[in-house]
Amino acid sequence: MVKTKLEEKKAWVRLLHSSGSQIMIAQIPLTRVPTIGKVGGYMNFDFEGHRVHDYSFLIERWHSLAQKAGLQTQVYATAEGFDLFCFCSPALKRAGGIYLSAGIHGDEAAATEGLYEWAEVHAPMLRQLPVMIFPCLNPQGLLFNRRTDSDNRDLNRCYHLDECPRILAQKELIQGHSFRLAMCLHEDYDAQGVYLYELRNRATTFGREILAAAGHHIPSDPSRIVEARRTELVWMIARRIKFKKFPVLAEGMYLSLYHSERTITLETPSEYLLGQRIQAQIAMIQRAIELSFI
């Protein structure tokens, strides 16, 4: 029997609220999950001595999670001696999926950890959620805690180019996909709180609700939010006049142009405690996905 779009949305809402773990992370102060740093049944995210810049350890955990959750694993490129991985659920189709990425800037560890911890918390439902996940786009940057790659390139300024093999390989991998939601996870050294960029194609905004979810852990940065809204306005105008000759394309801009109905770039302030930043990332990922199926 073919489901209508409304029936499909209702089915996803039921799934998102029926996981055995605490699915509504945005509504609780801490996340219940039996893993690292468990204190009294809650994740305390004490990462002192934890290997948040160890790419091999990160991927080892992702492989274990993929096996447990039934995700498909693919090496889509090799860069600077590291294999780059993509994890997809069996539910992923060409249209209507969710794109998640982190680690394009190696000095933003809460992004890569937040993405992994979100997936770990929701492992029981990942097989049924149509996700395509890029856990770390810049392994050497993560390892050496630096923003750029070994050639000092900011990979998040290379999506207009075909001369960067790893970016080209990623673009080829997502060719033909149309995502309902794409999320690029980042951190900002100068920010005083969380903020986001939301590039959307004639859709209602999710921004306030997503930031409210993060607010249980880190407040918003009003000045950065104003700056982000200006950027979004310029982008919407450029889209309306079908302007495509951008001198530089970031990952989120590329996705918005060619692959996604709604693209959200999340930013947590890297001067806050790592645990708070990870929790904020988890809360924002989860709330955005919930809103996408309502």
VMD Tcl script that draws the C-alpha trace (Angstrom):
set ca {
  {0.00 0.00 0.00}
  {1.39 3.41 -0.98}
  {1.54 5.87 1.90}
  {0.55 9.50 1.50}
  {3.03 12.15 2.62}
  {0.88 12.86 5.69}
  {0.81 9.18 6.65}
  {4.57 8.96 6.17}
  {5.14 11.98 8.43}
  {2.87 10.50 11.11}
  {4.82 7.23 10.96}
  {8.11 9.06 11.48}
  {6.73 11.08 14.38}
  {5.68 7.81 16.06}
  {9.17 6.37 15.49}
  {10.92 9.46 16.83}
  {8.90 9.27 20.03}
  {9.03 5.51 20.55}
  {12.77 4.84 20.96}
  {13.75 3.03 24.14}
  {16.29 5.78 24.86}
  {15.33 9.29 25.90}
  {14.42 10.59 22.47}
  {13.39 14.11 23.47}
  {16.87 15.21 24.47}
  {15.95 18.87 24.13}
  {13.51 18.59 27.04}
  {15.85 17.07 29.63}
  {18.94 18.56 31.30}
  {21.19 15.55 30.67}
  {21.09 12.53 28.38}
  {20.39 9.04 29.72}
  {22.78 6.65 28.00}
  {24.94 3.77 29.27}
  {28.35 4.80 27.94}
  {31.50 6.76 28.80}
  {31.36 8.81 31.98}
  {28.13 7.32 33.27}
  {27.23 8.78 36.65}
  {23.90 7.91 38.26}
  {22.43 6.79 34.92}
  {23.32 10.03 33.14}
  {26.03 10.95 30.67}
  {28.29 13.49 32.35}
  {30.62 13.95 29.35}
  {33.81 14.15 31.39}
  {36.27 13.89 28.51}
  {39.45 14.70 30.41}
  {41.97 12.26 29.00}
  {39.43 11.07 26.43}
  {40.72 10.86 22.84}
  {38.50 13.39 21.09}
  {41.26 14.14 18.55}
  {42.04 10.50 17.85}
  {40.57 9.79 14.41}
  {41.32 6.06 14.57}
  {39.48 5.79 17.88}
  {36.54 7.80 16.51}
  {36.22 5.52 13.48}
  {36.64 2.41 15.60}
  {33.59 3.49 17.59}
  {31.66 4.30 14.42}
  {32.40 0.84 13.00}
  {31.12 -0.77 16.19}
  {28.01 1.41 16.13}
  {27.39 0.71 12.44}
  {27.48 -3.02 13.08}
  {25.11 -2.69 16.03}
  {22.70 -0.35 14.24}
  {22.78 -2.03 10.83}
  {24.35 0.90 8.99}
  {26.12 0.44 5.67}
  {29.79 1.48 5.66}
  {31.65 2.92 2.69}
  {35.15 4.30 2.17}
  {34.55 7.03 -0.39}
  {38.04 8.59 -0.48}
  {41.53 8.50 1.00}
  {43.26 11.70 2.07}
  {46.61 12.28 3.80}
  {46.86 8.58 4.59}
  {43.39 8.31 6.14}
  {40.32 6.52 4.82}
  {37.24 8.74 4.76}
  {34.00 7.01 5.71}
  {30.33 7.43 5.01}
  {27.66 5.56 6.98}
  {24.17 5.12 5.54}
  {21.03 3.49 6.86}
  {19.16 0.91 4.75}
  {16.18 3.30 4.86}
  {18.03 5.99 2.87}
  {16.46 6.71 -0.52}
  {17.38 9.16 -3.24}
  {14.82 11.66 -1.92}
  {13.78 12.68 1.56}
  {16.88 11.65 3.49}
  {18.94 13.37 6.18}
  {22.56 14.40 5.64}
  {24.83 14.83 8.68}
  {28.50 15.81 8.66}
  {31.18 16.96 11.08}
  {34.90 17.50 11.35}
  {35.62 19.52 8.23}
  {37.53 21.77 10.65}
  {39.76 19.60 12.80}
  {39.83 21.98 15.77}
  {36.08 21.57 16.40}
  {36.02 18.36 18.43}
  {32.55 18.80 19.95}
  {31.12 18.51 16.45}
  {32.62 15.07 15.72}
  {31.93 13.83 19.25}
  {28.43 15.28 19.30}
  {27.53 13.54 16.06}
  {28.84 10.21 17.29}
  {27.14 10.50 20.70}
  {23.84 11.44 19.07}
  {24.06 8.33 16.89}
  {25.05 6.15 19.86}
  {22.07 7.35 21.89}
  {19.71 6.61 19.01}
  {21.31 3.42 17.71}
  {18.05 1.40 18.04}
  {16.27 3.65 15.52}
  {19.11 4.49 13.10}
  {18.35 1.59 10.80}
  {14.89 3.04 10.16}
  {15.99 6.68 9.90}
  {17.05 7.66 6.34}
  {20.48 9.08 7.22}
  {23.74 9.61 5.37}
  {26.52 10.40 7.86}
  {30.02 11.76 7.27}
  {31.63 11.45 10.73}
  {34.84 13.38 9.99}
  {35.74 15.17 6.76}
  {39.24 16.23 7.84}
  {40.97 13.41 9.78}
  {44.44 14.94 9.85}
  {42.99 18.25 11.01}
  {41.23 16.44 13.86}
  {44.40 14.55 14.80}
  {46.52 17.71 14.97}
  {43.76 20.00 16.28}
  {43.97 22.34 13.30}
  {41.33 23.93 11.12}
  {42.93 23.20 7.75}
  {44.35 20.19 5.93}
  {48.09 19.52 5.43}
  {48.15 21.91 2.45}
  {46.73 24.64 4.70}
  {43.44 24.62 2.80}
  {40.17 25.38 4.52}
  {38.18 22.48 3.08}
  {34.96 24.33 3.88}
  {35.90 26.87 1.21}
  {36.47 24.29 -1.54}
  {33.03 23.09 -2.61}
  {33.08 25.23 -5.75}
  {36.23 23.38 -6.87}
  {36.82 19.98 -8.44}
  {40.58 20.08 -7.78}
  {40.28 18.73 -4.23}
  {39.96 14.94 -4.59}
  {38.22 14.28 -1.27}
  {35.60 17.00 -1.88}
  {35.05 15.78 -5.43}
  {34.60 12.20 -4.17}
  {32.06 13.36 -1.59}
  {30.15 15.35 -4.22}
  {30.07 12.30 -6.49}
  {28.78 10.15 -3.64}
  {25.79 12.42 -2.95}
  {25.04 12.94 -6.64}
  {21.35 12.33 -7.29}
  {20.32 12.70 -3.64}
  {17.75 15.23 -2.52}
  {17.72 15.64 1.27}
  {14.86 17.00 3.34}
  {17.48 18.14 5.89}
  {21.24 18.62 5.76}
  {23.22 19.51 8.89}
  {26.86 20.60 9.01}
  {28.26 20.64 12.55}
  {30.79 23.28 13.56}
  {32.27 25.29 16.41}
  {33.27 28.95 16.69}
  {36.22 30.14 18.77}
  {34.93 33.72 19.03}
  {31.27 32.95 19.74}
  {29.73 33.66 23.13}
  {26.98 31.10 22.67}
  {25.31 28.82 20.14}
  {23.97 30.03 16.81}
  {23.17 28.60 13.39}
  {22.77 29.35 9.71}
  {19.57 28.03 8.14}
  {19.38 28.03 4.34}
  {15.97 26.87 3.18}
  {13.92 26.67 0.02}
  {10.61 28.36 0.86}
  {10.19 26.46 4.10}
  {9.29 27.70 7.56}
  {12.22 28.34 9.87}
  {13.34 25.85 12.52}
  {16.07 28.07 13.92}
  {14.44 29.30 17.13}
  {13.31 25.86 18.24}
  {16.71 24.33 17.53}
  {18.50 27.05 19.52}
  {15.98 26.62 22.32}
  {16.92 22.94 22.51}
  {20.59 23.88 22.87}
  {19.65 26.47 25.49}
  {19.33 23.75 28.11}
  {23.13 23.48 27.89}
  {24.51 26.70 26.34}
  {22.78 30.06 25.76}
  {22.48 31.64 22.32}
  {24.83 34.35 21.06}
  {22.55 37.27 20.03}
  {25.19 39.10 17.99}
  {26.07 35.98 16.01}
  {22.37 35.25 15.42}
  {21.89 38.72 13.87}
  {24.92 38.16 11.66}
  {23.59 34.75 10.59}
  {20.16 36.16 9.71}
  {21.82 38.74 7.43}
  {23.74 35.98 5.69}
  {20.55 33.95 5.24}
  {18.75 36.98 3.74}
  {21.53 37.57 1.21}
  {21.45 33.89 0.31}
  {17.67 33.90 -0.20}
  {17.94 36.91 -2.51}
  {20.73 35.23 -4.47}
  {18.59 32.10 -4.85}
  {15.59 34.07 -6.05}
  {17.57 35.72 -8.84}
  {19.16 32.31 -9.57}
  {22.64 33.63 -8.96}
  {25.14 30.76 -8.98}
  {28.49 32.40 -9.66}
  {29.70 32.34 -6.07}
  {33.46 32.89 -5.71}
  {33.57 30.41 -2.81}
  {31.16 27.67 -1.76}
  {31.07 26.21 1.74}
  {29.65 22.75 2.31}
  {26.31 24.10 3.51}
  {25.97 26.45 0.54}
  {26.73 23.65 -1.90}
  {24.15 21.39 -0.28}
  {21.54 24.15 -0.32}
  {22.17 24.86 -3.99}
  {22.06 21.31 -5.27}
  {20.85 18.78 -2.72}
  {18.84 19.96 0.27}
  {15.48 21.55 1.01}
  {16.85 22.85 4.30}
  {20.52 23.17 5.25}
  {21.54 24.03 8.80}
  {25.05 24.86 9.94}
  {25.33 24.53 13.72}
  {27.90 26.45 15.75}
  {28.81 25.88 19.40}
  {31.26 28.17 21.26}
  {34.58 26.33 21.61}
  {35.51 28.22 24.80}
  {32.73 26.47 26.73}
  {33.32 23.13 28.45}
  {33.53 20.24 26.01}
  {30.71 18.34 27.70}
  {28.32 21.27 27.38}
  {29.19 21.71 23.73}
  {28.63 18.02 22.99}
  {25.26 18.07 24.74}
  {24.26 21.20 22.80}
  {25.22 19.54 19.51}
  {23.20 16.42 20.37}
  {20.15 18.46 21.36}
  {20.24 20.54 18.17}
  {20.68 17.54 15.88}
  {17.79 15.74 17.50}
  {15.42 18.71 17.50}
  {16.08 19.49 13.84}
  {15.37 15.89 12.85}
  {12.17 15.82 14.92}
  {10.96 19.04 13.26}
  {11.76 17.64 9.82}
  {9.19 14.88 10.26}
  {6.40 16.91 11.83}
}
mol new
graphics top color blue
foreach p $ca { graphics top sphere $p radius 0.5 }
foreach p [lrange $ca 0 end-1] q [lrange $ca 1 end] { graphics top cylinder $p $q radius 0.2 }
display resetview
